[in-house]
Amino acid sequence: MHDTPFPVHETGDFRYNDEGPADSPAPPIVLLHGMLGDLSNWVDTIHTLSENGYRVLAPILPVYDFPLSETGVPRLTEHVARFVDALELGPSILVGNSLGGHIALLFALDHTDRVEALVLSGSSGIYEATMGTTFFKRQDREFIKERTEMTFYDPAHATEELVNEMFEIVNDRPRALRLLQIARSADDETVAEELSQLHMPTLLIWGQDDVITPPEVAEEFRDRIPEARLHFIDKCGHAPMIEHPEQFNQLTLDFLGELAATTHAPSASQP
């Protein structure tokens, strides 16, 4: 995992960042990274939201930690539910990218009364163009580089460090098998027919150039979730909070401010 400027806390078997005021009147915000992501994906978002008075928690999802037979989206969703319980967070706002969005959706379907709102970007759950089983087999570095670049509109974000990390992962058989199992699980755990059950406010922030969960996926989420609104970010791929953090964070703050206006929580100030 890449270093972050925030301390990693440990409570039981949970490891996570926890920033911002613990006594904030607003609901806590839980950030959920993607399958190949980590806490560093959220650095700008954690800074911005915590500086605007929100308590922000980002758990490290234990993608590689479970027995292979238990590895999948449901087990990770259960982990998040236990995390929320262990920290006694109460009703929360879930923000998820890619796999993290899928986990947020399953959590919201299972625990509707514990989710104040959702913010989703590049979420799986309807359709995702997976990298294919070949990605998880031993390949040359150039192949891995090309696949990693697919995540972004600007391939410069696929740094040498990130490509090396992906190459190391896919050449580690236990980790590669778990990633493949999660990818298959994500395909199996589709939620399209259940999305009409989600009546909490939902913000969809999508890259206009996302090739993994293309724009039509975002539009289907918008059409199926009753209280959803959709914002596209131009020249942006599958990870808006990395490629365009200022836009992603401002859209999120505006959404949180609107939520606050309908509750007793104070509206977030401008960054």
C-alpha positions as CSV (number, residue, x, y, z in Angstrom):
1,M,0.0,0.0,0.0
2,H,1.2,3.5,-0.8
3,D,2.0,5.8,2.1
4,T,-0.6,8.4,3.1
5,P,0.0,11.5,5.3
6,F,-2.6,10.2,7.7
7,P,-2.0,7.7,10.5
8,V,-3.4,4.2,10.1
9,H,-5.4,3.2,13.2
10,E,-6.1,-0.4,14.3
11,T,-9.2,-1.6,16.1
12,G,-9.5,-5.3,16.3
13,D,-8.8,-6.6,12.9
14,F,-9.6,-3.3,11.2
15,R,-7.0,-0.9,9.8
16,Y,-8.2,2.5,8.7
17,N,-7.7,6.3,8.5
18,D,-9.9,8.4,10.8
19,E,-9.7,12.2,10.2
20,G,-11.9,15.2,11.1
21,P,-13.8,16.0,14.2
22,A,-15.2,12.9,16.0
23,D,-18.0,15.1,17.4
24,S,-19.2,16.4,14.0
25,P,-23.0,16.8,13.9
26,A,-22.9,15.5,10.3
27,P,-23.1,11.7,9.7
28,P,-19.6,10.1,9.4
29,I,-18.3,9.5,5.9
30,V,-16.9,6.1,5.0
31,L,-14.6,5.9,1.9
32,L,-14.4,2.5,0.2
33,H,-11.6,2.0,-2.3
34,G,-11.6,-0.3,-5.3
35,M,-10.2,-3.8,-5.8
36,L,-6.7,-2.7,-6.9
37,G,-6.9,0.5,-4.9
38,D,-5.8,1.5,-1.4
39,L,-6.0,4.4,1.0
40,S,-3.8,6.6,-1.1
41,N,-6.6,6.9,-3.6
42,W,-8.5,9.1,-1.1
43,V,-5.8,11.4,0.2
44,D,-7.2,14.6,-1.4
45,T,-10.8,13.6,-0.5
46,I,-9.9,13.0,3.1
47,H,-8.1,16.3,3.3
48,T,-11.0,18.3,1.8
49,L,-13.8,16.6,3.7
50,S,-12.1,16.6,7.1
51,E,-11.1,20.3,6.7
52,N,-14.7,21.1,6.0
53,G,-15.8,19.6,9.4
54,Y,-16.7,16.0,8.5
55,R,-15.4,12.9,10.2
56,V,-14.0,10.8,7.4
57,L,-13.0,7.1,7.8
58,A,-11.3,5.0,5.2
59,P,-10.9,1.3,6.0
60,I,-8.3,-0.8,4.3
61,L,-10.4,-3.5,2.5
62,P,-8.8,-6.9,3.2
63,V,-8.9,-8.0,-0.4
64,Y,-6.2,-10.7,0.1
65,D,-6.9,-11.8,3.7
66,F,-9.8,-14.3,3.5
67,P,-9.6,-18.0,2.6
68,L,-10.2,-18.3,-1.2
69,S,-13.6,-20.0,-0.6
70,E,-14.8,-16.9,1.3
71,T,-13.3,-14.2,-0.9
72,G,-15.8,-12.1,-2.7
73,V,-18.0,-9.0,-2.6
74,P,-20.4,-10.4,0.1
75,R,-17.5,-11.2,2.5
76,L,-16.0,-7.7,2.0
77,T,-19.5,-6.1,2.6
78,E,-19.7,-8.1,5.8
79,H,-16.3,-6.7,6.8
80,V,-17.5,-3.2,6.3
81,A,-20.6,-3.8,8.3
82,R,-18.5,-5.1,11.2
83,F,-16.2,-2.1,10.8
84,V,-19.2,0.3,11.1
85,D,-20.4,-1.7,14.2
86,A,-17.0,-1.8,15.9
87,L,-16.5,2.0,15.6
88,E,-20.2,2.6,16.6
89,L,-20.6,5.0,13.7
90,G,-24.4,4.9,13.4
91,P,-26.0,6.0,10.1
92,S,-23.3,7.0,7.7
93,I,-22.6,8.3,4.2
94,L,-20.8,5.7,2.1
95,V,-18.5,6.9,-0.7
96,G,-17.3,4.1,-3.0
97,N,-15.2,3.8,-6.1
98,S,-15.4,0.7,-8.4
99,L,-15.5,-2.4,-6.1
100,G,-16.0,0.0,-3.2
101,G,-19.1,1.3,-4.8
102,H,-20.5,-2.2,-5.2
103,I,-19.8,-2.9,-1.5
104,A,-21.6,0.3,-0.6
105,L,-24.6,-0.7,-2.7
106,L,-24.8,-4.2,-1.1
107,F,-24.4,-2.7,2.4
108,A,-27.2,-0.2,1.7
109,L,-29.5,-2.9,0.4
110,D,-28.9,-5.0,3.5
111,H,-28.9,-2.1,6.0
112,T,-31.1,0.6,4.5
113,D,-31.6,2.4,7.9
114,R,-27.8,2.7,8.4
115,V,-27.1,4.6,5.2
116,E,-27.8,8.4,5.1
117,A,-26.6,8.8,1.5
118,L,-24.4,7.3,-1.2
119,V,-21.7,8.7,-3.4
120,L,-20.6,6.3,-6.1
121,S,-18.0,6.5,-8.9
122,G,-17.2,3.9,-11.4
123,S,-19.2,1.4,-9.3
124,S,-19.6,-2.2,-10.3
125,G,-22.9,-3.9,-9.6
126,I,-24.5,-3.6,-13.1
127,Y,-21.7,-4.1,-15.6
128,E,-18.0,-3.9,-15.5
129,A,-15.5,-4.6,-18.2
130,T,-13.1,-6.7,-16.2
131,M,-9.5,-6.9,-17.2
132,G,-10.0,-10.5,-18.1
133,T,-8.5,-13.7,-16.7
134,T,-5.3,-13.1,-18.6
135,F,-4.6,-10.1,-16.4
136,F,-4.3,-12.3,-13.4
137,K,-1.9,-14.7,-15.1
138,R,1.8,-14.2,-15.5
139,Q,2.4,-11.7,-18.3
140,D,5.1,-9.4,-19.4
141,R,5.3,-6.0,-17.8
142,E,4.1,-4.1,-21.0
143,F,0.8,-6.0,-21.0
144,I,0.3,-5.1,-17.3
145,K,1.2,-1.4,-18.1
146,E,-1.4,-1.3,-20.9
147,R,-4.1,-2.8,-18.7
148,T,-3.3,-0.4,-15.8
149,E,-3.5,2.6,-18.1
150,M,-7.1,1.6,-19.0
151,T,-8.1,2.9,-15.5
152,F,-7.3,6.5,-16.5
153,Y,-8.1,8.9,-19.2
154,D,-4.5,10.3,-18.9
155,P,-2.1,7.3,-18.9
156,A,0.4,9.4,-17.0
157,H,-1.5,8.3,-13.9
158,A,-0.3,4.8,-14.5
159,T,3.1,5.6,-13.0
160,E,6.0,3.2,-13.0
161,E,5.5,2.6,-9.3
162,L,1.8,1.7,-9.9
163,V,2.7,-0.6,-12.8
164,N,5.4,-2.3,-10.8
165,E,2.9,-2.9,-8.0
166,M,0.3,-4.4,-10.3
167,F,3.0,-6.6,-11.9
168,E,4.1,-7.8,-8.5
169,I,0.5,-8.6,-7.5
170,V,-0.4,-10.6,-10.6
171,N,2.7,-12.6,-10.2
172,D,1.9,-13.5,-6.6
173,R,-0.4,-16.5,-7.1
174,P,-2.4,-16.3,-3.8
175,R,-3.2,-12.6,-4.4
176,A,-3.9,-13.1,-8.1
177,L,-6.3,-15.9,-7.3
178,R,-8.2,-13.7,-4.8
179,L,-8.4,-10.9,-7.3
180,L,-9.8,-13.2,-9.9
181,Q,-12.3,-14.6,-7.3
182,I,-13.5,-11.1,-6.5
183,A,-13.9,-10.2,-10.1
184,R,-16.0,-13.2,-10.7
185,S,-18.0,-12.4,-7.5
186,A,-18.6,-8.9,-8.7
187,D,-20.1,-10.3,-12.0
188,D,-22.3,-12.7,-10.0
189,E,-23.5,-10.1,-7.4
190,T,-25.4,-7.8,-9.8
191,V,-27.8,-5.5,-8.1
192,A,-29.6,-3.9,-11.0
193,E,-33.0,-5.3,-10.2
194,E,-32.8,-4.2,-6.5
195,L,-31.7,-0.6,-7.0
196,S,-35.3,0.7,-6.9
197,Q,-35.2,-0.3,-3.2
198,L,-32.6,2.4,-2.4
199,H,-34.4,5.6,-1.5
200,M,-31.5,7.5,0.2
201,P,-30.0,10.5,-1.7
202,T,-27.4,9.2,-4.1
203,L,-24.7,11.1,-6.0
204,L,-23.1,9.5,-9.0
205,I,-19.8,11.0,-10.1
206,W,-18.5,9.4,-13.3
207,G,-15.7,9.8,-15.7
208,Q,-17.0,10.6,-19.1
209,D,-14.2,8.5,-20.5
210,D,-14.5,5.5,-18.2
211,V,-14.0,2.4,-20.2
212,I,-14.3,-0.1,-17.3
213,T,-17.8,1.1,-16.2
214,P,-18.8,3.2,-19.3
215,P,-21.1,6.2,-19.1
216,E,-24.2,4.1,-20.0
217,V,-23.6,2.2,-16.7
218,A,-23.8,5.5,-14.8
219,E,-27.0,6.4,-16.7
220,E,-28.6,3.1,-15.7
221,F,-27.7,3.6,-12.1
222,R,-29.3,7.0,-12.3
223,D,-32.4,5.7,-13.9
224,R,-32.8,2.8,-11.4
225,I,-32.0,4.5,-8.1
226,P,-35.0,6.7,-7.2
227,E,-33.1,9.6,-5.6
228,A,-30.0,9.5,-7.8
229,R,-28.4,12.4,-9.6
230,L,-25.5,12.0,-12.1
231,H,-22.5,14.3,-12.8
232,F,-20.0,13.4,-15.5
233,I,-16.4,14.7,-15.4
234,D,-14.7,15.3,-18.8
235,K,-11.4,13.8,-19.7
236,C,-11.7,11.4,-16.8
237,G,-11.5,7.6,-16.5
238,H,-12.5,5.1,-13.8
239,A,-11.1,7.0,-10.8
240,P,-12.4,10.6,-10.7
241,M,-11.1,11.2,-7.1
242,I,-7.5,10.5,-8.5
243,E,-7.7,12.2,-11.9
244,H,-9.8,15.2,-11.0
245,P,-9.9,15.4,-7.2
246,E,-10.9,19.1,-7.0
247,Q,-14.0,18.5,-9.1
248,F,-14.8,15.2,-7.3
249,N,-14.5,16.8,-3.9
250,Q,-16.4,20.0,-4.8
251,L,-19.3,17.9,-6.2
252,T,-19.3,15.8,-3.0
253,L,-19.2,18.9,-0.8
254,D,-22.1,20.5,-2.6
255,F,-24.1,17.3,-2.2
256,L,-23.2,17.1,1.5
257,G,-24.2,20.7,1.9
258,E,-27.6,20.0,0.4
259,L,-28.0,17.0,2.7
260,A,-27.1,19.2,5.7
261,A,-29.7,21.7,4.7
262,T,-32.4,19.1,5.2
263,T,-31.1,18.0,8.6
264,H,-29.7,19.8,11.7
265,A,-26.1,19.5,10.5
266,P,-24.3,22.7,9.4
267,S,-23.6,23.1,5.7
268,A,-20.1,22.5,4.6
269,S,-18.1,25.6,3.8
270,Q,-16.3,26.1,0.6
271,P,-12.8,24.6,0.4
